Amino acid sequence: MRSSIVVWLFDLAARLPLRVLHLLGALLGWVTYLLSGRYAARLRENLGYYNADRHTSELPRLLRASVAEVGKSIAELPWVWRRPLPEVLAKVRHFYGHEYLDEAQRSGKGLIFLTPHLSCFEILALYVAAKIPMTVMYSTPKRAWMDKVIRSGRQRGQISLARADIGGIRTMFKALKRGDAIGLLPDQVPSQGEGEWADFFGRPAYTMTLVGRLLESTGAHVLLAYAVRRPHGEGYDVHIVPLEIQTGIPVTGQINAALEKIIRTCPSQYLWSYNRYKAPPGSLPAAESKE
């Protein structure tokens, strides 16, 4: 019942132009920031780690922009999930790095797309899946009724969803073996035993080791992919760049370094409010794990 109501509300909101939803989202971002002390404190703290080696005068401007962009990322979901797929894909105005995707596809090997919590990663998956079948890992929401809403929005076109569990990992292995693509959010905090500590903007962050295991077993190509939100609801630009994993160096550290480079190109659209530095239940804190 609840999922049906939410879908109805999403359909209603999706009738609005993307520009209007972004304006409302910016307002939502500020309301949330002003009313939630814990949320606001985490956003400021994480921005501080990013800005530690930069001019402190940049921080207030970046904070203001980040608050609005987080709100936009929520408000645009009904439009991305519920509008007709061809209309959504048409909002991608530029596609940079298509040659890397073409080259990887010609190899016949599977493709691992790594996407940070940057801008509208929902439209990115839909756009890539229009070119190659793609399996995307997702975490089951705490509220069961939201599962139907999320699945109906994300599982469109050539996208399949795999739960973040053993069964889902097997599904992703099979997709890579077929030469298909998979999508992961590598800055998502994994469960205890499924990650290791690696620096992220100068502070240890528990980082998934799944990418390294997938590479070792399949020899797949790794591509970094991200979308950038254009102003005034104009749409999005999609970027794809290759990631060459070097042997003898922890994969987690290489991935975090690559993500940092991407985020620095568009820092205001990164989800700084996400609790990236938390220790999952049962895991040792970073300092203790090195002893």
BAFI-3210 file (N, C-alpha, C; in Angstrom, 3 decimals, decimal comma, padded with zeros to 6 digits):
// residues 291
n [1|2|3|4|5|6|7|8|9|10|11|12|13|14|15|16|17|18|19|20|21|22|23|24|25|26|27|28|29|30|31|32|33|34|35|36|37|38|39|40|41|42|43|44|45|46|47|48|49|50|51|52|53|54|55|56|57|58|59|60|61|62|63|64|65|66|67|68|69|70|71|72|73|74|75|76|77|78|79|80|81|82|83|84|85|86|87|88|89|90|91|92|93|94|95|96|97|98|99|100|101|102|103|104|105|106|107|108|109|110|111|112|113|114|115|116|117|118|119|120|121|122|123|124|125|126|127|128|129|130|131|132|133|134|135|136|137|138|139|140|141|142|143|144|145|146|147|148|149|150|151|152|153|154|155|156|157|158|159|160|161|162|163|164|165|166|167|168|169|170|171|172|173|174|175|176|177|178|179|180|181|182|183|184|185|186|187|188|189|190|191|192|193|194|195|196|197|198|199|200|201|202|203|204|205|206|207|208|209|210|211|212|213|214|215|216|217|218|219|220|221|222|223|224|225|226|227|228|229|230|231|232|233|234|235|236|237|238|239|240|241|242|243|244|245|246|247|248|249|250|251|252|253|254|255|256|257|258|259|260|261|262|263|264|265|266|267|268|269|270|271|272|273|274|275|276|277|278|279|280|281|282|283|284|285|286|287|288|289|290|291]
n.u [000,830|001,862|004,003|002,632|001,425|003,687|004,779|002,729|002,940|005,497|005,063|003,404|005,125|006,982|005,856|006,535|008,775|012,296|013,908|012,304|012,049|014,701|014,982|013,160|014,404|016,816|015,840|014,768|017,146|018,325|016,424|016,584|019,247|019,236|017,481|018,404|020,747|022,763|023,087|023,938|026,320|027,902|028,134|029,583|031,915|032,974|033,400|035,396|037,570|038,043|038,768|041,072|043,696|043,465|042,474|040,967|039,036|037,502|035,726|033,138|031,660|031,662|030,290|027,710|026,936|027,015|025,009|022,686|022,956|022,765|020,067|018,960|019,666|017,931|015,382|015,296|014,926|012,216|011,728|013,794|013,342|010,662|009,836|009,366|011,752|013,280|013,055|014,348|016,988|017,610|018,266|020,926|023,424|026,055|028,548|031,381|034,366|033,531|035,017|036,585|034,765|033,904|036,288|036,746|034,512|035,011|036,978|035,777|035,737|034,402|032,983|033,710|032,104|032,843|031,445|031,295|029,509|028,330|026,697|024,041|023,959|022,112|020,996|023,206|023,689|021,438|021,956|024,382|023,542|021,907|023,572|024,984|024,274|023,714|024,497|023,629|024,685|022,869|021,834|019,492|016,692|015,951|013,282|010,872|008,814|009,841|011,430|010,130|009,588|012,169|013,166|011,409|012,136|014,869|015,362|015,293|015,176|018,152|019,043|019,824|019,273|021,266|021,355|023,157|024,700|025,865|024,651|024,141|026,737|027,630|025,946|027,006|029,571|028,901|027,764|029,999|031,551|030,035|030,652|029,311|028,391|028,986|027,888|029,168|029,189|031,916|032,580|030,797|030,188|031,272|030,126|031,291|034,352|034,327|035,856|038,642|040,833|041,544|043,085|041,113|040,764|042,712|042,001|041,443|039,239|036,782|036,921|035,592|036,662|035,826|036,105|038,779|038,755|036,975|038,358|040,627|039,508|038,193|039,462|038,442|037,722|038,226|036,342|035,967|033,147|030,999|028,439|027,690|025,831|024,107|023,543|020,376|018,528|019,199|020,187|022,504|026,008|027,915|030,729|033,437|036,264|039,262|040,603|043,609|044,712|047,411|049,818|050,928|050,264|047,859|044,543|042,336|043,373|044,223|041,791|040,425|042,111|041,732|039,016|039,086|040,359|038,411|036,280|037,331|037,057|034,468|033,442|031,225|029,053|029,336|028,319|028,634|027,379|027,102|027,932|030,820|033,090|032,516|032,800|031,962|029,645|031,252|033,751|037,241|038,476|040,291|042,927|043,464|043,344|045,712|047,625]
n.v [-001,201|001,271|001,527|001,848|004,322|005,976|005,616|006,771|009,434|009,979|009,769|011,956|014,083|013,774|014,923|017,528|019,996|019,340|021,454|022,873|020,962|020,848|023,405|023,265|021,205|022,374|024,110|022,215|021,012|023,032|023,355|020,846|020,917|023,038|022,125|019,722|018,962|016,969|015,959|018,295|018,802|016,578|016,966|019,374|018,530|016,489|017,959|019,547|017,755|017,349|019,939|020,441|020,902|023,175|026,588|028,162|030,045|029,158|027,363|028,250|028,978|026,554|024,950|026,104|025,585|022,795|022,048|022,760|021,134|018,516|018,450|018,685|016,223|014,492|015,475|015,143|012,474|011,379|012,283|011,097|008,391|007,920|009,206|008,672|006,410|007,048|009,853|010,525|009,652|011,393|013,670|013,601|015,528|015,662|013,256|012,196|010,465|008,213|006,664|005,067|003,304|002,031|000,784|-000,977|-002,631|-003,903|-005,681|-007,875|-008,661|-008,537|-005,555|-003,343|-000,848|001,887|004,130|007,138|008,602|010,895|013,652|012,874|009,754|007,905|008,379|007,919|005,122|004,227|005,369|004,192|001,538|001,566|001,015|-001,300|-004,426|-004,312|-005,016|-003,963|-003,386|-003,171|-001,966|-003,417|-001,590|-000,381|-000,161|-002,246|-001,745|000,196|-001,092|-002,003|000,428|001,398|-000,621|-000,456|001,979|001,805|-000,578|-000,656|-000,671|-002,160|-002,837|-004,842|-005,789|-006,523|-007,834|-006,684|-009,022|-012,439|-013,935|-011,889|-011,116|-013,398|-013,262|-011,002|-011,846|-013,765|-012,108|-010,619|-012,693|-013,278|-011,175|-008,852|-005,726|-004,427|-002,457|-000,515|001,247|002,423|003,905|003,269|002,185|-000,964|-004,122|-005,577|-007,328|-007,315|-005,366|-003,033|-000,749|002,330|005,320|008,231|011,270|011,976|010,696|007,586|005,308|002,818|000,536|-001,151|-004,429|-005,891|-005,190|-005,745|-008,543|-009,303|-008,473|-010,104|-012,602|-012,430|-010,741|-008,403|-005,194|-001,989|000,851|004,234|006,090|008,888|011,338|014,765|017,346|019,714|023,317|024,970|022,972|021,873|019,403|016,666|015,865|013,143|011,326|009,191|007,421|005,478|003,105|002,032|-000,606|-001,050|-003,551|-004,912|-002,829|-001,839|-002,354|-000,983|001,458|002,596|002,917|004,741|006,965|007,548|008,204|010,502|012,276|012,559|013,668|016,125|017,571|018,378|019,262|020,265|018,701|016,259|013,753|014,794|014,538|011,888|009,174|008,456|007,687|005,879|003,057|-000,199|-002,339|-004,566|-004,406|-003,573|-000,421|001,922|002,513|000,396|-001,804|-001,794|-002,559]
n.w [000,000|000,918|-000,870|-003,275|-002,891|-002,704|-005,274|-006,750|-005,865|-006,796|-009,548|-009,860|-009,135|-011,150|-013,342|-013,319|-014,697|-015,042|-014,291|-012,472|-010,458|-009,588|-008,515|-006,398|-005,069|-004,220|-002,306|-000,536|000,263|001,833|003,864|005,109|005,956|007,797|009,739|010,705|012,866|013,178|010,587|009,257|010,628|009,916|007,152|007,059|008,376|006,676|004,350|005,326|005,488|002,778|002,062|003,430|002,528|001,073|000,226|002,934|002,501|000,429|001,445|002,607|000,277|-001,125|000,687|000,678|-001,975|-001,976|-000,149|-001,565|-003,843|-002,849|-002,151|-004,704|-005,794|-004,556|-005,230|-007,991|-008,439|-008,827|-011,447|-012,968|-012,473|-013,192|-015,533|-019,124|-020,496|-022,932|-022,925|-020,570|-021,094|-023,119|-021,800|-021,292|-022,272|-023,213|-023,975|-022,771|-023,426|-024,762|-026,449|-024,836|-023,766|-026,113|-026,934|-024,795|-025,018|-027,445|-026,765|-025,694|-023,098|-019,714|-018,179|-015,584|-014,017|-012,091|-009,916|-008,205|-005,343|-006,753|-008,067|-010,323|-010,189|-010,830|-013,376|-014,861|-014,810|-016,246|-018,710|-019,577|-019,631|-021,812|-023,823|-023,284|-021,711|-018,204|-014,843|-011,702|-008,433|-005,408|-002,190|-000,034|001,033|004,384|004,988|003,909|002,077|000,440|-001,311|-003,618|-004,865|-005,416|-007,091|-009,281|-010,302|-010,914|-012,329|-015,354|-018,965|-020,036|-017,527|-014,742|-011,363|-008,514|-005,334|-002,441|-001,400|-000,881|-002,918|-004,763|-005,447|-006,767|-008,980|-010,229|-010,902|-012,844|-014,791|-015,648|-016,702|-018,918|-020,489|-020,065|-018,443|-015,138|-012,345|-009,708|-006,586|-005,387|-003,165|-001,268|002,005|002,925|004,357|007,477|007,190|004,440|003,424|003,558|005,267|003,763|002,685|002,208|001,014|002,899|005,257|006,940|005,377|005,340|002,835|000,022|-000,926|-003,010|-005,710|-006,358|-006,057|-008,053|-010,333|-010,241|-010,700|-013,149|-015,004|-016,016|-017,615|-016,108|-015,648|-014,859|-014,143|-014,334|-013,785|-014,445|-013,152|-014,998|-015,009|-014,181|-014,772|-017,231|-017,888|-018,081|-018,113|-019,188|-018,166|-018,923|-017,940|-018,202|-015,807|-014,907|-013,180|-011,045|-010,370|-007,238|-005,619|-003,235|-004,285|-003,275|-002,343|-004,760|-006,093|-004,394|-004,642|-007,351|-007,318|-005,732|-007,475|-009,478|-007,991|-007,252|-009,562|-009,579|-006,937|-005,477|-006,115|-004,955|-002,584|000,274|002,679|003,220|005,359|005,125|006,540|008,521|010,742|010,013|011,820|014,051|012,882|013,226|014,391|012,278|013,241|015,047|013,350|012,020|013,760]
ca.u [000,000|002,734|004,772|001,733|001,264|004,935|004,868|001,771|003,530|006,616|004,490|002,908|006,277|007,691|005,228|007,168|010,041|013,486|014,375|011,487|012,423|015,996|014,748|012,545|015,404|017,745|015,131|014,730|018,479|018,550|015,537|017,180|020,496|018,941|016,688|019,077|022,077|023,717|023,325|024,730|027,664|028,645|028,436|030,684|033,117|033,526|033,927|036,645|038,634|038,339|039,323|042,160|044,915|043,079|042,211|039,771|038,037|036,649|034,810|031,744|031,003|031,462|029,246|026,404|026,615|026,796|023,695|021,677|023,106|022,221|018,619|018,627|019,829|016,716|014,202|015,291|014,666|010,953|011,845|014,676|012,784|009,283|009,599|009,704|013,191|013,925|013,109|015,395|018,288|017,841|018,787|022,391|023,765|027,371|029,106|032,826|035,056|032,851|036,012|037,050|033,724|033,950|037,484|036,550|033,523|035,620|037,852|034,976|035,771|033,419|033,315|033,348|031,941|032,926|030,819|031,178|028,246|028,504|025,625|022,941|024,481|020,984|020,871|024,416|023,475|020,468|022,578|025,341|022,796|021,317|024,601|025,464|023,559|024,425|023,996|023,992|024,496|022,200|021,530|018,062|016,326|015,483|011,818|010,616|007,917|010,605|012,141|009,376|009,762|013,525|013,297|010,660|012,852|016,222|015,405|014,693|016,057|018,984|019,590|019,393|019,729|021,812|021,428|024,501|024,918|026,616|023,953|024,345|028,115|027,664|025,290|027,915|030,607|028,344|027,604|031,319|031,963|029,301|031,118|028,433|028,911|028,419|028,072|029,382|029,522|033,066|032,681|029,786|030,849|030,863|029,940|032,502|034,984|034,263|036,612|039,862|040,997|042,377|042,905|040,191|040,962|043,581|041,495|041,105|037,840|036,605|036,716|035,285|037,692|035,152|036,619|040,000|038,425|036,373|039,421|041,487|038,797|037,610|040,285|037,570|038,178|037,669|036,082|035,372|032,064|030,268|027,628|027,750|024,548|024,208|022,696|019,038|017,785|019,501|020,488|023,695|027,123|028,445|032,168|034,006|037,721|039,758|041,421|044,586|045,112|048,807|050,089|051,814|049,719|046,478|043,525|041,463|044,019|044,207|040,431|040,130|042,870|041,065|037,768|039,432|040,644|037,130|035,492|037,922|036,600|033,108|033,269|029,933|028,024|029,581|027,418|029,448|026,580|027,169|028,847|031,848|034,179|032,038|033,302|030,806|029,568|032,118|035,081|038,161|038,800|041,443|044,192|043,659|043,502|047,086|048,541]
ca.v [000,000|002,439|001,656|002,372|005,754|006,650|005,610|007,782|010,746|010,137|010,045|013,325|014,978|013,615|015,775|018,836|020,091|019,073|022,732|023,178|020,006|021,258|024,573|022,757|020,408|023,275|024,558|021,058|020,846|024,016|023,043|019,705|021,357|023,918|021,446|018,519|019,305|015,885|015,959|019,480|018,654|015,615|017,581|020,325|017,788|015,829|019,013|019,984|016,837|017,665|021,281|020,596|021,416|024,239|027,865|028,102|030,979|028,456|026,463|028,715|028,888|025,141|024,463|026,563|024,857|021,382|021,919|022,806|020,002|017,322|018,525|018,402|014,792|013,824|015,964|014,709|011,046|011,054|012,558|010,095|007,054|007,738|009,707|007,669|006,223|007,848|011,254|010,641|009,517|012,583|014,726|013,550|016,471|015,342|011,981|012,275|009,208|007,069|005,806|004,076|002,278|001,280|-000,058|-002,053|-003,566|-004,689|-006,709|-009,052|-008,933|-007,808|-004,183|-002,915|000,595|002,410|005,446|007,699|009,260|012,217|014,112|011,941|008,467|007,094|008,523|007,353|003,691|004,072|005,766|003,154|000,310|001,672|000,605|-002,633|-004,938|-003,909|-005,469|-002,960|-003,831|-002,207|-002,405|-003,480|-000,548|-000,844|-000,255|-003,202|-001,208|001,036|-001,948|-001,990|001,751|001,483|-001,537|000,041|003,117|001,476|-001,739|-000,242|-000,919|-003,350|-002,904|-005,836|-005,444|-007,601|-007,434|-006,647|-010,213|-013,469|-014,236|-010,785|-011,171|-014,465|-012,728|-010,070|-012,674|-014,363|-011,044|-010,324|-013,831|-013,178|-010,006|-007,723|-004,711|-004,314|-001,133|-000,474|002,501|001,989|004,661|002,744|001,463|-002,375|-004,786|-006,053|-008,445|-007,149|-004,181|-002,729|000,681|003,013|006,764|008,943|012,662|012,092|010,011|006,196|004,978|001,387|000,503|-002,498|-005,208|-006,681|-004,879|-006,518|-009,956|-009,451|-008,332|-011,286|-013,776|-012,257|-009,953|-007,398|-003,810|-001,090|002,197|005,186|006,778|009,825|012,348|016,097|018,037|021,034|024,294|025,342|021,819|021,624|017,995|016,093|015,436|011,862|011,184|007,860|007,373|004,146|002,986|000,959|-001,067|-001,460|-004,678|-004,623|-001,704|-002,167|-001,868|-000,021|002,765|003,125|003,350|005,963|008,058|007,889|008,883|011,851|013,082|012,875|014,537|017,467|018,278|018,876|018,932|020,655|017,706|015,013|013,577|014,940|014,196|010,441|008,831|007,658|007,276|005,043|001,688|-001,099|-003,137|-005,728|-004,175|-002,828|000,924|001,947|002,477|-000,928|-002,799|-001,749|-003,030]
ca.w [000,000|000,996|-002,103|-004,303|-002,630|-003,062|-006,733|-007,227|-005,598|-007,721|-010,869|-009,817|-009,160|-012,424|-014,352|-013,267|-015,437|-014,240|-013,742|-011,294|-009,420|-009,041|-007,661|-005,172|-004,390|-003,537|-001,105|000,351|000,817|002,895|004,981|005,800|006,591|008,932|010,757|011,204|013,341|012,920|009,142|008,927|011,196|009,110|005,870|007,272|008,740|005,494|003,488|005,937|005,076|001,380|001,929|004,395|001,903|000,152|000,873|003,777|001,977|-000,526|002,125|002,691|-001,030|-001,424|001,581|000,173|-003,201|-001,652|000,482|-002,620|-004,764|-002,198|-002,310|-006,102|-006,049|-004,072|-005,954|-009,381|-008,535|-009,509|-012,884|-013,572|-012,319|-013,642|-016,885|-020,157|-020,578|-023,995|-022,510|-019,546|-021,740|-023,939|-020,938|-021,332|-023,336|-023,763|-023,534|-022,917|-023,167|-025,389|-027,092|-023,858|-023,703|-027,369|-026,916|-023,822|-025,556|-028,526|-026,192|-025,372|-021,666|-018,938|-017,813|-014,233|-013,916|-010,731|-009,899|-006,855|-004,994|-007,339|-008,944|-010,575|-010,647|-011,313|-014,830|-015,451|-015,029|-017,321|-019,970|-019,965|-019,916|-023,143|-024,770|-022,935|-020,535|-016,996|-013,553|-010,704|-007,058|-004,552|-000,829|000,254|001,999|005,686|004,898|002,830|001,067|-000,481|-002,267|-004,873|-005,465|-005,944|-008,221|-010,437|-010,860|-011,390|-013,218|-016,622|-020,088|-019,913|-016,179|-013,774|-010,019|-007,687|-003,936|-001,850|-000,582|-001,594|-004,165|-005,685|-005,933|-007,779|-010,174|-010,894|-011,510|-014,058|-015,787|-016,202|-017,513|-020,189|-021,222|-019,776|-017,532|-013,801|-011,779|-008,267|-005,924|-004,592|-001,916|-000,350|003,081|002,893|005,644|008,136|006,516|002,993|003,056|004,287|005,457|002,772|002,829|001,330|001,400|004,049|006,447|006,614|005,088|005,101|001,388|-000,443|-001,615|-004,038|-007,048|-006,548|-006,225|-009,379|-011,329|-010,193|-011,203|-014,486|-015,918|-016,641|-017,711|-015,105|-016,132|-013,922|-014,833|-013,486|-014,460|-013,852|-013,297|-015,633|-014,312|-014,660|-015,254|-018,640|-018,088|-017,472|-018,950|-018,746|-018,374|-018,696|-018,046|-017,810|-014,605|-015,029|-011,849|-011,002|-009,486|-006,114|-004,856|-002,859|-005,215|-002,589|-002,344|-006,128|-006,404|-003,649|-005,250|-008,609|-006,976|-005,279|-008,663|-010,117|-007,118|-007,269|-010,754|-009,347|-005,522|-004,905|-006,410|-004,236|-001,443|001,480|003,861|003,431|006,451|004,441|007,416|009,616|010,840|010,064|013,056|014,130|012,334|014,054|013,915|011,381|013,986|015,605|012,287|011,523|014,810]
c.u [000,870|003,518|003,914|001,524|002,509|005,091|003,927|002,329|004,710|006,111|003,981|004,061|006,994|007,071|005,861|008,430|011,224|014,010|013,620|011,857|013,768|015,858|014,136|013,551|016,405|017,121|015,060|016,081|018,745|017,657|016,116|018,425|020,221|018,216|017,388|020,514|023,111|024,092|024,242|026,162|028,504|029,041|029,608|031,992|033,765|034,071|035,254|037,809|039,035|039,130|040,564|043,404|044,629|042,808|040,912|038,678|037,094|035,543|033,382|030,997|030,692|030,370|027,868|025,985|026,283|025,433|022,596|021,748|022,586|020,702|018,184|018,692|018,623|015,517|014,145|014,946|013,318|011,045|012,665|014,035|011,446|008,973|009,923|011,216|013,842|014,046|014,200|016,772|018,630|018,373|020,309|022,835|025,100|027,847|030,601|033,463|034,397|033,847|036,549|036,042|033,757|035,127|037,311|035,554|034,122|036,495|037,091|034,984|034,660|033,920|032,837|033,295|031,942|032,445|030,731|029,791|028,307|027,348|024,549|023,487|023,369|020,858|022,079|024,228|022,506|021,103|023,556|024,613|022,061|022,289|025,103|024,671|024,383|023,720|024,525|023,712|023,802|021,911|020,030|017,708|015,791|013,970|011,466|009,745|008,640|011,299|011,451|009,562|011,135|013,682|012,578|011,371|014,167|016,265|014,656|015,689|016,821|019,640|018,968|019,971|020,207|021,928|022,869|024,668|025,660|025,969|024,152|025,746|028,259|027,044|026,217|029,080|030,111|028,191|028,939|031,805|031,262|029,813|030,228|029,124|028,260|028,706|028,172|029,619|030,683|033,281|031,519|030,496|030,363|030,643|031,283|033,033|035,008|035,025|037,910|040,015|041,958|042,075|041,960|040,173|041,663|043,115|041,119|039,604|037,757|036,117|036,557|036,466|037,110|035,739|037,882|039,722|037,817|037,423|040,279|040,823|038,361|038,500|039,511|038,265|037,514|037,534|035,474|034,329|031,344|029,497|027,774|026,440|024,777|023,267|021,329|018,258|018,045|019,792|021,804|024,756|027,683|029,927|032,581|035,516|038,193|040,554|042,331|045,065|046,549|048,978|051,041|051,369|048,281|045,455|042,651|042,060|044,018|042,819|040,100|040,864|042,217|039,754|038,037|039,657|039,366|036,357|036,022|037,519|035,221|032,730|031,892|028,863|028,300|028,710|028,223|028,679|026,589|028,235|029,944|032,870|033,723|032,710|032,100|030,817|030,459|033,510|035,941|038,333|040,088|042,750|044,478|043,931|044,933|048,085|048,909]
c.v [001,258|002,640|002,230|003,872|006,518|006,718|006,657|009,187|011,022|010,462|011,479|014,319|014,934|014,444|017,161|018,853|019,865|020,351|023,086|022,235|020,367|022,482|024,144|021,940|021,262|023,793|023,435|020,834|021,789|023,764|021,892|020,119|022,166|023,199|020,233|018,850|018,245|015,836|017,119|019,353|017,693|016,216|018,545|019,600|017,156|016,834|019,536|019,078|017,111|018,957|021,505|021,216|022,541|025,518|027,784|029,031|030,308|027,678|026,993|028,613|027,440|024,544|024,851|025,783|023,398|021,147|021,886|021,577|018,701|017,298|018,216|016,905|013,989|014,194|015,468|013,225|010,720|011,247|011,472|008,711|006,860|008,343|008,612|007,616|007,020|009,325|011,476|010,597|010,738|013,750|014,658|014,369|016,153|014,025|012,007|010,921|007,997|006,130|004,741|002,941|001,411|000,308|-001,242|-003,087|-004,461|-005,818|-007,993|-009,413|-008,151|-006,423|-003,905|-001,392|000,996|003,850|005,971|008,271|010,723|012,524|013,035|010,624|007,546|007,184|007,932|005,877|003,450|004,362|004,694|001,874|000,375|001,178|-000,817|-003,140|-004,723|-004,435|-004,523|-003,509|-002,747|-002,831|-002,369|-002,418|-001,139|-001,009|-001,092|-002,617|-000,308|000,208|-001,928|-000,663|001,853|000,597|-001,012|001,214|002,752|000,368|-001,442|-000,497|-002,220|-003,477|-004,054|-005,443|-006,687|-007,097|-007,508|-007,794|-011,247|-013,814|-013,157|-010,772|-012,255|-013,981|-011,804|-010,812|-013,244|-013,320|-010,707|-011,454|-013,815|-012,038|-008,801|-006,747|-004,849|-002,914|-001,195|000,958|002,197|002,787|004,342|001,936|000,016|-002,920|-005,258|-007,294|-008,325|-005,917|-004,092|-001,213|001,248|004,505|007,322|010,390|012,765|011,424|008,579|005,986|003,491|001,209|-000,935|-003,133|-006,018|-006,435|-005,693|-007,995|-010,216|-009,382|-009,593|-012,493|-013,661|-011,525|-008,865|-006,047|-002,985|000,303|003,030|005,986|007,704|010,808|013,671|016,813|019,425|022,019|024,466|024,173|021,461|020,150|017,611|015,825|014,154|011,776|009,745|007,948|005,989|004,223|001,780|000,578|-001,596|-002,612|-004,252|-003,468|-002,044|-001,535|-000,801|001,379|003,400|003,648|004,650|007,167|008,513|008,631|010,313|012,774|013,500|013,893|015,963|018,251|018,907|018,637|019,260|019,596|016,353|014,960|013,609|014,591|012,699|010,128|007,897|007,070|006,404|003,677|000,760|-001,921|-004,367|-005,526|-003,399|-001,417|000,912|001,806|001,079|-001,973|-002,850|-002,289|-004,505]
c.w [000,000|-000,289|-003,221|-004,138|-003,050|-004,573|-007,317|-007,020|-006,531|-009,126|-010,949|-009,920|-010,505|-013,539|-014,388|-014,112|-014,503|-013,594|-012,470|-010,150|-008,793|-008,149|-006,329|-004,369|-003,633|-002,245|-000,079|001,022|001,966|004,104|005,804|006,569|007,851|010,070|011,368|011,587|013,020|011,448|008,757|009,426|010,361|007,775|006,014|007,574|007,510|004,483|004,018|005,559|003,633|001,265|002,800|003,785|000,917|000,936|001,680|003,276|000,986|000,161|002,228|001,365|-001,379|-000,554|001,065|-001,069|-002,900|-001,029|-000,579|-003,515|-004,153|-002,349|-003,730|-006,387|-005,571|-004,939|-007,393|-009,547|-009,202|-011,017|-013,567|-013,546|-013,019|-015,010|-017,899|-020,370|-021,714|-023,625|-021,469|-020,197|-022,587|-023,118|-020,792|-022,538|-023,999|-023,159|-023,827|-022,576|-023,781|-026,054|-026,143|-023,717|-024,953|-027,376|-025,971|-024,340|-026,639|-027,987|-025,868|-023,899|-020,960|-018,555|-016,394|-014,225|-012,448|-010,738|-008,478|-006,606|-005,453|-008,281|-009,105|-011,105|-011,115|-012,834|-015,535|-015,766|-016,180|-018,676|-020,461|-020,366|-021,247|-024,208|-024,522|-021,726|-019,274|-015,750|-012,486|-009,311|-006,250|-003,192|-000,598|001,293|003,304|005,705|003,668|001,724|000,064|-001,556|-003,631|-005,603|-006,134|-007,175|-009,467|-011,093|-011,502|-012,434|-014,502|-017,745|-019,887|-018,534|-015,405|-012,425|-009,293|-006,264|-003,427|-000,863|-001,428|-002,929|-005,205|-006,266|-006,994|-009,092|-010,949|-011,544|-012,841|-015,163|-016,446|-017,102|-018,872|-021,053|-021,032|-018,829|-016,161|-013,277|-010,264|-007,815|-004,977|-003,317|-000,977|000,726|003,091|004,299|006,191|007,414|005,013|002,534|003,828|004,348|004,418|002,863|001,765|001,795|002,758|005,318|006,080|006,445|004,771|003,665|000,906|-001,180|-002,771|-005,420|-007,333|-006,783|-007,608|-010,478|-011,400|-010,833|-012,655|-015,473|-016,634|-016,755|-016,612|-015,702|-015,006|-014,682|-013,865|-014,353|-013,716|-014,163|-013,905|-014,942|-014,971|-015,253|-016,703|-018,913|-017,450|-018,540|-018,352|-019,119|-018,076|-018,899|-017,601|-016,517|-014,772|-013,634|-011,901|-010,011|-008,371|-005,248|-004,497|-003,802|-004,558|-002,586|-003,715|-006,501|-005,686|-004,230|-006,555|-008,352|-006,519|-006,473|-009,375|-009,294|-007,135|-008,517|-010,550|-007,883|-004,951|-005,118|-005,776|-002,990|-000,138|002,748|004,154|004,478|005,932|005,401|008,592|009,583|010,923|011,337|012,999|013,589|013,318|013,515|013,108|012,128|014,514|014,536|011,771|012,543|014,611]
res [m|r|s|s|i|v|v|w|l|f|d|l|a|a|r|l|p|l|r|v|l|h|l|l|g|a|l|l|g|w|v|t|y|l|l|s|g|r|y|a|a|r|l|r|e|n|l|g|y|y|n|a|d|r|h|t|s|e|l|p|r|l|l|r|a|s|v|a|e|v|g|k|s|i|a|e|l|p|w|v|w|r|r|p|l|p|e|v|l|a|k|v|r|h|f|y|g|h|e|y|l|d|e|a|q|r|s|g|k|g|l|i|f|l|t|p|h|l|s|c|f|e|i|l|a|l|y|v|a|a|k|i|p|m|t|v|m|y|s|t|p|k|r|a|w|m|d|k|v|i|r|s|g|r|q|r|g|q|i|s|l|a|r|a|d|i|g|g|i|r|t|m|f|k|a|l|k|r|g|d|a|i|g|l|l|p|d|q|v|p|s|q|g|e|g|e|w|a|d|f|f|g|r|p|a|y|t|m|t|l|v|g|r|l|l|e|s|t|g|a|h|v|l|l|a|y|a|v|r|r|p|h|g|e|g|y|d|v|h|i|v|p|l|e|i|q|t|g|i|p|v|t|g|q|i|n|a|a|l|e|k|i|i|r|t|c|p|s|q|y|l|w|s|y|n|r|y|k|a|p|p|g|s|l|p|a|a|e|s|k|e]
***
